[in-house]
């Protein structure tokens, strides 16, 4: 069984234009580039010590829709004020957003980078506020109260991501969800759960990999 303190490491993305991608992640999301060469950039959060994203330039970076691969990676922020700041930044930089949702357990923002890699930024609600029915957690997808979030963004300071930002989960498009999840379980010893959007492999720290049939 995997160590209870394990967490998801850096997400590695292949991208077509390194300058464009670094500019996007720095100015639109608040990452800091701490190392860069001709083909690769390593990004961290504010004063962080661990890489969160690794960008690698590739001439074959574009992935056709409807194929297997990344659906999105997700970045948790600790407070609603941090989520509000993450909501404000795309508005100020005229970055298109794909959506915003209230999942009951969390509030989430969705967007994509210039290469179409999906990004979720979310804030978990306290566990005592999570919706349960008949003893089972019931995640939902409802409209996010964006007016309240926009109002809170006015008091949220700072331009970088919160200290200690990590990858919360990775959501993948696969052809066969059960086969992919089972292989992951066998490889690293994580428990398999059912989820509304697919099959979920979760570690003891509540990080997750979700497999979604594409």
N, C-alpha and C positions, 0 to 999 in steps of 0.2 A: 504494500500500500504506500502511496506517495506521502511524503512528509506533510503534516498538518500546516506547516508554515509556508508551503510552496505557493507560488503565485505565477501568473503569466508574465513572461519576459517581454522584451521588445518585439514589436510587430515589424517585420521586414516587408517593404513594398517596392516593387519595381515600377519605375516611373519613366516617362519619355523625356522630360526636360528638367534637369536638376535645379537650375536657377528658378524656374517657375514654381516648382514644388516647394523648395525651401522658402521662397517668398510667401507662398500661400500659408504654410504651416507657422511661419513666424508672425506674419501680420494679421492673418485671419483667425488663428487659433491661439497664439501666444506662446508657441514653443521657442526654445533657445537652441541654436546650433552650436554644439561644442567641438565638433570635429568635421572637417570636410576635405575631400580630395577631388580629383577630376570626375569620379564616377559615383561617389558615395557621400552621404551626409548623415551624421548621427545627431538626433534631437533629444533634448531633455526638457523637463519642466523647470520652473523657477528654482534655481539653486539645487536642483536634484543631482544625485550622484549616479543614477542608473539611466541608461538609454531607454526611451519610451518608443521611439520610432527610428528605423534605419531605412533610408531612402537610397535606392540603387538605380542609376540610369541604365536603361536597356532599350534598344531599338525595337524590341518586340513587346513593349509594355502593355499595349492596348489589348484588352480582353473583350471578346464578343459577348453581347448580352445573351442570357439563357444558357451559359456554359458554367461548368463547375469552377469554384474559386471563392474568393472573398465576397461575402455579402456586406458586412461592415465590421469594423473594430469599434470598441466602446470605451470611452474615457469617463470614469466616475469623478465627480467633484464633491467635496465634503458638505457644502451648504447650499441653500437656495440662492443666497447672494452670489456665490460662485457660478451657479447655473445662469442667473440673471446676467452676469457679466459676459458669459459665453453666448448668451442670446443677443446682447447689445453689440458685441464686436462684429458679427456678420452684417448687422444693419448698418453700422457706421462705415464698413468697408464695401458695402453693396455686394455682399456675397449671397448668392441664392441659397435658400434653404429648401430641403425636400419635405420637411414636415416637423411637427411637434406633437407629442402625445403624452397623456397621463395613463400610465399602466397600473395604477393602483399602488404597486410597490415602489414605483419610481416616476419621476417626471423626466422626459427625454426630448432632446433636439436632434434632428437628422439633417445631414448635409453630405456633400461629396467633394473630394479633392479634384484638381484639374484632370486627373486620369480616370475619374469615375469611381475611385475607391470609396466605399461608403463609410461614414463616420457617425457614431452616436455619442452625444455628450449627455450625461444623465446625473440626476441626484436621487439617491435612494431615500425613501421615507423611513422614519424609525420603524422598527419591526412591529411595535405595538399598534401601528396604524395600517399594517398590511391587511388586505381583505381576505378573509377566510370564509369558506362555506362548507358545512359538514366536516370540519376539521381539515379541509384541503385548501391550499393557497389558490386563489382565483385571480390571475392576472387579467387585466382589461386593456383595451385600447380606446380611450376616450379623448375628447378634445382637451388640450392643455389650456389652462387659464393664462393666456399670453398677455392680457392686459395687466394682470397682477404681476406677472414676471417682468414686464416692461417697466412698471412703476418701481419695482425693487431694484432694477438695474441702475437707476439713477443714483443709488447710494453705494453701489459696488465699486470699490477702487481697485487699482492695479491693472497692469496690462499683460502680465504673464500668467501662465497656468498656476494653480495652487501648488505649494511645496508638497512633495511626495506624490504627485500625480502618477498613476500607474495605468496599465491596461486592465479593465474590469472584465471584459469578455470578448470573445471573437465569434462571429456568426458566419458560417460557411454555406455556400451553395454546393450541394452534392447530388449525384444521380440517385443514390440509394442511401437514405439516412441511417437505417438500421445497420447496414454493413459498415458504413464509415464510423458510426459511433462505437460499434462493437470493436473495431480495430483499434480505436483510440483507448478504449477501456482496457483491452488486453496489453497495449503497449505501455501504459503508464499507471494502470491500476486505479482508475477513478470510477466512482459509482455512476450508473446510468439511470436517468430519470426521464419520464415523459414530459413533454412541454407542448403548449398549444401550437407553437410555430415549428415544431420538429422534435428532434431528440436532443437531450441535454446531457453533457458530461461535465460534472461539477467537482471541483476540488474542495478540501475541507475549509479553505479560506473564502469560499463562496465565489471564486472565479469560475468562469464557465466557457466551454466551447459548445456552440449550438449548431446542429446540422440541419439544414433546410433543403428539402427536395427542390431541385432547380428544373 
